[in-house]
Amino acid sequence: MPGDTLSVAQFGAVGDDVHDDAPAIQAAIDYALYVDGAPKRVLLSALRYRLDDTVHAGYGDRFVTLEIIGEPGLLAHDAYSGLYPSFNDRPCLNVQGGRSVRLRGLCIIGVNRDHLKSRYDHFDDRGARALWMGPKLKQVSDSRNAPYAGIAIDAYAGPPPQKAYPPVKYPGFLHSPKQYEKNFSSDTIVENCRIEGFCVALAVQPGNVPDASNGDFVTVRDCDFSFNLVGIADGHTDSRCNNVENSRLHFNHTAFDTVSYGPGAGSYIGRFSGCSFDNVWRILNINLGGSQTQGPYPLKFDGCYGESVYHLGTAYTSGSHAPGPSFDGCKFEFSIKNKEYSPNALLYCATGEVLFRNCVFQGGNGFARFDAAVRLDGITFSHPQAVVFDVRTLAGRRADAFTTEIWASSARGVRIAPIAFFDFSGRNIEFASTAGLDSAAFDINREADANSQGRPLPWWVDYLFDGLSVFPTGRTPNLILDRAQQAVGVSGSTGADYELRLPSAWLSVLAAKGLQADALFDAGDIVVDEDGGLIAYIVQAETTSAPGGGDVRLSVRQINAVRTPDYGKTWQVEHPMRGDKGRLLFFNARRFYPFALRATIETKKDSNEARLGAREDLSGETPFLLVEAGDAVLAKPFGAAPNERLFAPGKVVRVDRDSHIVKLDTAASREFWGDCPVFIKGRV
């Protein structure tokens, strides 16, 4: 052996997968750490080492520096050389009090690997956590403060948790130290390692660690953490500069988790760069809102790729100081497998903002909802696994165009850069700059319906006007119904289709405001169950107007939490909307601008006629006029005074296409010239 390297064979390690080699490997490490002048590098030859107890790279009584190297190799029957723990209730390898510890080329295979490999791609529902736990594991294997881990960093930091790891057998020269409240580690590198078959492949400080407890500057590089319940868990509150580079997290329930282990309240700063997430239920379950103040987008994903991903996951943040994660140059392919239902949302982030820049989204059920405030820049959506909208019908086409296969929580919204390009399975929408980056054109004529009704506006284009390079698109629903006060009837569920019957008392309130039911609800409009996160579109609206408010029955099709056994021919719903809990939100999908380019409206006070015209700075020609009798105009154009309504709720009575005069059944409140409000297509 080189003079600067110790071999575990020198200390009696056999590597025959029969004898317990943990004492010999531990002896080699202890010699390197506690004998003055001893080499600080320990080598494991390409053999299969059975371990009946944890191997400790430091006991936390002092700071240590060490390098452990595994010699890669395949043995008989394509078995990997490396460490094979026989237990299921502690870490295979723990780094305690490390300073610049390096773990390179190690292969660590846990007792749950065979269970997961034999069930690869066969779980009915990858989200069912219990399915990932094989018969060789037990309940304590997945405990918050003592998970079964391939590698742990500072497993014994902080005070003893309620559910602790089994007692450690310390060497005699340490004079029976206490097991917990050990020194913290910093600057640990895990490189070119393979970890399979654990509840957590790499667990950073899973105990009851206090604030500012190091565990930082962890680098994972060129690793493969496959066939684990969780790939990386890092839930302490001072996770600074913990980076994962060029690594594969394959067939995990959760690839990265800062919530389920340890304090679960990390103020995380780190980066995933060039990583692959294959066949995972969710990529992240993170908490960015810990006690340590962080800058914008503290967790970054750069150049990452996800294949057969169910959804991106959940990001918990603090509204006071922590935005959500950012994704730059990433590509994610979503899939719904076996008996899974599509997710309610691709990403959940209740506060803060999530940034997607130069990313590609593919697959899924042709509908992507973000329960988050999202900023998009240079994003492409394409090639859905199946499309839940029935685009053979006017209702399906309207709903598809209005959502444009992307939706954000109504209370938050989406911000879209003007140069973003979208490929929605051939239905292309492009913000093409016509007068510099601060203005843009939106062509609604390009895919006008055959009946010349015009293409409804995507929900995220609420208004377009000069002076903004990013369009604010958060918007409120047109109508809100509190089901706790007035219940909705839910009946007739067939597949993903069912019926909502709206309460007559609520309709009476609307009628008293001059809003008639037959103008409020129509095919293609969107209904959102705010409490359950479910979304549906109206297939058909049956309305009966009456002085007391009338009767409204809405036939709807749910577009999330659904599945299709035959690639889009039929659909099944996990459960329909409830009728008695939370708010029901209604969005009118028949909104459109009167021209292909932005338009102006000119009114005179108390006149029921308005002249529509094209913006001279955008086009010298007057585009085709789409407004027809029966359409409605929104009351407030951009540029009107706050809380000012230019019109009372009204409809178009007549259109003079030569003079571009639109006669309404309501009069303008004042003289006005400026950006035209959007119109709403009348019922057909």
N, C-alpha and C positions, 0 to 999 in steps of 0.2 A: 504493500500500500504506500502511496505517497506520504511523505512525512507530515503533511498538513491535513491528513484525512484519517478518521477512525472508521473501521468497518465493524458492523454489528456482529459479524462472524468472529471477530477477535474476542468478543465477550460471550460467546456461546450460542448465538442465534443459529438455528438449524434451517428454518425455511421449508419445512416439509408439510405444512398445513396440518400437522398432528400435534407436535409439541407446542406448548405455550411459549412463544418467543418474547412476550412482553417484558419479563425480567431482564433478559439479555439486552434487548434494545434500550431499556431504561438505564441499564448499567453503562452502556456506551454513552448515552446522553449525559448522565450524571458525571461521568469521568471528564467529558469535554467541558462541562460547566463548572465543576468544583475542584478540579486538579489544576494547580498553577502551571502555566506553560503548555497545557494540553491543547491539541488541535481543536478548533471550533467548528469542524465540519464532520458530519457523521453520514456514512454511506450504507444504504440498504441494497444489496445485490439483487439481481432479478430472480427472486424466489418468492414463494407464497408463505407469508408469516402469519401464523395464527396468534391472535391476541385474546387473552382472557381478562385483561384490564386495560385501563387508559394508559397511554404513553404520555409523559409530561415533559414538555420542553420548558423547563423552569417550574419552580414551585411557588413563585410569588414572594419568597422571602427576601429577594434582592432582584435587581435588574440583570438580565442576561442577554447575551448575543450568541447566536448559533445559526448554523446552516445544516439542514437535513436534506439529503439528496437520495432520491430513489432511482435505481437503474431500471429503465423501462425494458419490458420484454413480454412475450407471450409464451405460456407454458403449454403443456399437453391439453388438448381439447379447446384450444384458443382461450384458455383462462389467463387473466391478467396476473402478472407478478405484482406483489404489493402487500398491503396490510389487510387482514381479514378478521375483524373483531367478532368474537362469538357472543357478545352481550348486546343488550338493546336498551340500556338505561343510563348511558353516560357518553362522553365524547370518546372517539377513538384516539384522537391526538389533541392535547390542550397546550396552548402557548400561554404562559402566565408570567407577567412582569417582563415581557420581551422588549428589547430595544434592538431594532434592525434584525429580527429573526427572519430567516429565509427558508421557505419550504419549497423544494423544487423536485419535479419529476415523480411525485408520490402518486400511487394508485391505492385508493382506500375503498373497499367494497363492504357495505353493510348487509345485515341479515334480511333486509326488505327488498333487495335488488331482484331476486328471482320472482317474487310476487308481482312486482311492477313490470318486469320484462315480459312475463307470460300474459299480462293483460294489456299490453301496449295497444292503443287504439280500440280497445274493446269495452271501456267503461261506458255504461249507459249515460252517465252524467258526470263529466269530469269535475264539476263543482261539488260533488258529494265527497267531502273530506274523508269520511270513514272508508270509502272504497280504496283509498290509497294506503290504508293501514293493513298490512298482511298479518297472518297468524303468528309470525315470529315477533311481532311487536306487542306491546301492551299499552294501557292507557297512559301510564307515566312517561312513555317514550315521547309523547308530544306535549309535555307540560311546558308552561310558559317560561319558567326559570331553570329548567333542567332537561332540555330536549336531547334526544338521541342524535348526536352530530358526528359528522366525519371529522371535521376540524372545528375546534372551539378556540376562540381568543378570549382569555380572561373569564373562563367558566366560573372561577371562584372569587371574582371581584364583588365588593359590596357585602352587606350583612347576609347571613343565611336566609334563604327564602323559605316559605312554608313547605313547598315541595322542592327538596334539594337533591343534588346528586348523592349517590352512595358515598360512604366514608372513604377517604383516600388513604392508602397505605404508604405513609411517608418513610423514607430511609432513616435509619437510626441516627445519622449524623445531624439531622435537623431537630432532634430532641422533641418530638411530638408537637409540632406546631398546630395551630387551629386551622381548620379547613377553608374558611371564608375570610373576607376582608383582606385579600391579597393585593399586591402591587398590580398596577395597570400596565398594559402594553401600548406601544406606539411603533409605527413604521414596520409593519409586518408585510412581507411579500409572499403570496402564494402563486407559484408559477408552474405552468405545464403539469398540473395535477388533475387526476381523474377521481371523482367522488361519486359513488352510486349506492343506493339502497338505504338512505337515512331519512329521518324526519326532516333534518336540516343538514345540507351539505356543509355549509360554513356558517357558524353562529358566532357573532361578535358580541361579547358581553351580555349573555342571556340572563344574568342574575339581577339582583336588586341594586344596580349600580346607581350612585348619586350623580347629580349634575357635574359637568366638567370632569369626566372620569377617563379621559384619554380614549383608548380604543380607536384612535384616529390614524390617519395616514396608512390605511390598509390598501394594498394593491393586489388585485386578482388579475393575472395575465395568462393568456393562452391556456385556459383551463376548460374542463368539460365536467359540469355538474348535472348529470342526467339521472333519471329514475329516482328522484327524491320527492318527498312531499313539498319541501321548500328548498329552493336553490341557495339563496343567501338571506340570512336574517341579521339585521343590524338595528336594534331598537333602543340604543342608549341615546343620551341627550347631547352628546358632543362629537358627533360623527363627522369630523372635518376631513375633507380631501380623501375620501374612501372611493377608489376608482376601480372599475372592472373593464378590462381591455381584451378585445379579440377572444372572447370566451363564449362557450355554448352552454345554455341552460335549457335542457331538452327533457321533455316529458316530466314536468313538474306541475303540481297543483298551482303553486305560486312561485314565480321566478325570484322576486325580490320582495322582502317583507320587513318593514320596520315597526309593525303594529303588534304582532302576535307573540313576540318573545321579548324578554327583558322588560324595561319600563314601558316600551311601546310608544315613546313620545320623543323620538329623535329629532334634533334640529340638523337635518342631514345636508351636507354639501358634498357632492360627488358627481361622477360622470360614468356612464356606460358608453363605451366607444367600440364600434365594430363588433358588437355582440349579436348572437343568434338566439332566438327564443322559439323553439320548435315544439309544437303540440303541447302547449301549456294552457291551463284554464284561464289564468290571468297573469299578466306580466308583473304588475306591481300592486302592493297593498302597503301604502306608505303614510307616515305622519311627518309632515314638514313643519309643524307648528309648535315645536318644543320651546323651551325657555330661552335658548340661545338665539339671538336675532340673526337672521340670514338675509342675504341679498336677493335680487330678482332671480327667479328660476334656479333655485339651488341644486336641483337634481336635473341633469341633462343627459339625454340619449342622443348620441351622434352616430350616424351611419349604421344603425342597427336594423336587423331583419327579423321579422316574426312570421312563422308559417304555421298554419292550423292553430291559430290563436282564437280562443273563445271571446275574450274581451281584454281591454288594456288594464282594467282594474279600478282601484280607488286611491285617491290622494286626499288625505286629511290635512288641512292647513289652518293657520291662524290668520284671520282677516287683518290683524294688526301689523304683521311683518313678513309673511311668507306667501309669495305666489306659489302656483303649482309647478309641476315639472315642465320641461320643454323637450321637444322632439325635433331634430334637425337632420334632414337627409335620410330619413328612415322609411322603410317599406314594411307594411303589415298586411298579411293575408289572413282574413278571419274565416272560420269555418264552424258550422253547427253540425255536430256528429251524433250518430246513433239516436238516442231518445232525448237529446238536449233540445231545449227551447231557446230561441234567440234571446240575447240579453236585453234587459230593459234599456240599457245604455252601454256604449262602448267604453265610456270613462266617466267616473263619478269624482267630482271635486267641488265640494259645497261652497268653498270660499277661495279667494285668489283667482288666478287666471292661468290657463294652460296654453302654451305656444306650440303650434305645428308649423314648421317651415320646410318647404321643399320635400314633402313627404307624399307617399303613395298608400292608398287604402284599397284593398281588393277583397272580394268574397263577401261573406255575410249574406243576409237576406235582402239586399238591395235597399236597406234603410239604416242609416247610421245616426244614432242620437247621442249627444254628449250632455250629460247632466252636469254641466260645468260652463263657466265663461271661457270661451275658446277664441284664440287669435289664429287665423289661418293666413299663410303666405306661400303661394306657389304649391298648392295642394292638388292632387289628382285622386278622384274616386272612380273606380272602374271595375268591370267584370264581376258583378255580384254572383254569389252562389245560386241564388234564386231571387225572384222579384215578387214581393208580396202584393204589390199594387196590380190590380187587374186593368192593364192599360188598353184592353179592348173596349172599355167603357169610358164615357166622358168623366164619370166620377173618379175612376182610377187615374186617368190622365191629368185631371186637375190636381188631385192630391199628390201625385208623383211630381208634377211641376212645382207645386207650392213648397213642398218639403225639399225638393231637389235632392232627395236621399240623404239629407243632413239636417239635423235639428238640434237645437240647444235648449236647455231649460228656459222656460218663458221668463223666469225671473232674472236670467243672466244674459245670455245672448252670444252672438258670434261677431267678431270683427274680421273683415276680409280686406286684404290688401288689393288695390285696384289691378295689379298685374297677375293676380292669381288665375290659374287655368284649371278648369274642371273637365274631366271626361266622364260623363255619366252614362256609360254604356252606349255611346254614340250620340247622346243628347248633349251636345257640347254647348257650354256657356263660357264666354270669354269676356273679361273686362279688357277691352282694347283701348288703349290711351289715344285720344283724338286731339287733345290740347295740352299735352304734358301730363305728368303724373298726378296733377291735382284735379283732373276731371276725367270722366270716362263715359262711355256710351253703353247702353244696354239694349240689345235688339230683341224686342218681343215679337217681331213679325216673322223672324226666321223660321219658327216652328208653329205658326198660327194653326189653330184647329181648322178642319175642313169647312166648318160652318162660319168661318171668318170671325169667330168670337175673340180671337187673340189669345196668346199664350199667357196664362196667369203668372203673376210675379212670383218668383221664389220667395219663400218667407223671409229670407235674410236681406232682401232689397226693399226696405220699407220706404226709403226715399233716396233720390239721387240728386245731388246738387254740387255746385262748384265749391272749391276751397278745401276739400278734404282728400287726403291721400289714403285714408282708411275710413271705410264707411261704418258708422255705428249702427248696429242692427238689432240691438236688444229691443224687444217690443212687448207690449202687454197684449193679452188676449182681448178679443172683441167683446166677449161676454164671460161672466164668471158665475157659477152656480155653487153654493155651499150646500153639499148634500147632507150635512149634519142638521141643517135647518129645514131643508126641503128635499126629501128623498127622491131618487130617480128609480123608475122601474126598469129592471134588467131581465130579459126573457129571451126565449127562442134561440139558444146557443147552438149553432151548427158549424162545426169546424172553427174557423176564426171569425165567423159572422154571428151577430146577435142584434137584439133590438133594445134601444133606450127609449123610454117614455118619459118625457119631461113633465115636471109638476105644473099643474095649471095655475097655481098661485104665483109662481115665478113668472109665468108667461103673462099673467095679468099685470104684474108690476111693469114688465117691458112694454105692454100695450099702452099703459098709462103714460109712458114717455114717448109715445108715438112710434114705437118700434113693433111692427107687426111680424108675427111668426113666419108668415109665408115669404118674407123678404130676408129673414135672419138666417135660415138654415137651408142648405141645398147640397146637392151631390158634389163631392170633392172637398167639402169643408173638413177641418181637422178638430178632433176632440181629444183632450189630454186629461188623464186622470192624474192630478198633481200628487196625490197621496201615494198611489201605487206605482207611479212612473209609467203607466200604460198609455199608448197612443193608438187612435183609430181614425179612420176617415169615413165620412158619411157616404154610403152607397146610394141611399134613397131617403128623401125626407117627405113624410106625409103630414101635411099641416091642415088644420081646420080652424079658420079664423072665426072668432066670436067676440062679442063685447067683453066677456069675462076673461079673455086671453086665448081661448081656443085650446086645441089639442095638437101635440106634436109627437110623432113617433119617428125615430131615426133608426134606419137599418144601417149598421156600421160594420166595418171590417177592421179588426185589430192588426196592427203592423209591427208590433214588437212583442216579446214573450210568446212567440209562435214557432212552429216547426212544420216542415213539409216532408212527408215520407216518399214523395215521388217527384222531387225536383221541381216544385212549383205548381203541379197540377191541382193538388188539394193542400189545405192548410189546417193545422190544429192549434188550439190556443191552450196555454197552460191553465189560465183562469181568466174570466172576463172582468171587466171593471165592476167595482162594488157600487151599490146604489145609495149607501147610507153613511159614507165616511169621506171627509176631505172635500177639496174643491174640484169641480169639473170646469175645464177651460175650453172655450170655443174660439177657433180661429177661422176667419173667412178666407177661403182659398181662391176666391174669384176676383182678387185685386189685380188691376192692370193699369198701365199708363195709356193715355189715349193715342199716343204716337209711338213710333219705333224709337225715336230719340226723345230726350226730355222735352217737356212741353210747358207752355205758359197758359195761364188763365187770366182773362180780363173781365171784370165785373163792374157794374154800376150799382150804387146803393138802391135797395128796394126793387131791383130788377130781377126777374126770373130768367133772364137770358145771360149766357156767358159765352165769350168768344175764346176758342182754343187755338193756340198757335205754336209753331216750333221755335225753339231757341235759336236766334240768329247767329249766335257765336258757335253753334254746333252744326248747323246745317242750313244751306241756302234754299232747300226745297222743303215743301210741306209733305211729310209722310202720310201714308194712308190712315185715315181716321177710323178707329175701331169702335167708338162709342155708338150704342144703339139705344133705341127707346126701350125702357124697362130697366136699364142699368141705373146704378146709384153712384153718387159722388160722395167721397169722404168730406167731412165738414171742415177740416183744417189743413190747408197747405203749409208746407214749410215756408217760413218767413212771416206768417201771421203772428200777431201778438200772443203771448202766453195766455192760455185758457180761452182764446178767442175762437169762436166758431164762425167761419165764413158763411156757411149755410146751415139751416136746420136740416135734420135728416130728410133727404128727399130723393126723388127718382127723376130720370131723364124722360121727358114727355115726347120730345121731337128733336131730330137732328137735321140741320140744313148743311149738307156736305159741301155745297159750293161756297157758302160764306163761313163755314166752320162755326156756326152759331148753334149752341146747345140750349134748348129750352128745358127748364126744370120745373117741378111742381112746388118749388119753394124759392123765396127771394133772397138775394145776397144781403148780408148785414151791413156791408160798406163797399165803397169803391176799392178795387184791388187789382194790381197787376203783379204777377210773380210766378214762381214755380207752381205748376199745376198739381193738385192733389191726385192721388190714385183713384181710379174708378173701381166699382165692383160690378161684375157681370151679373145681369139679372137671371132669374130662373128660366129654365127652358122646359 
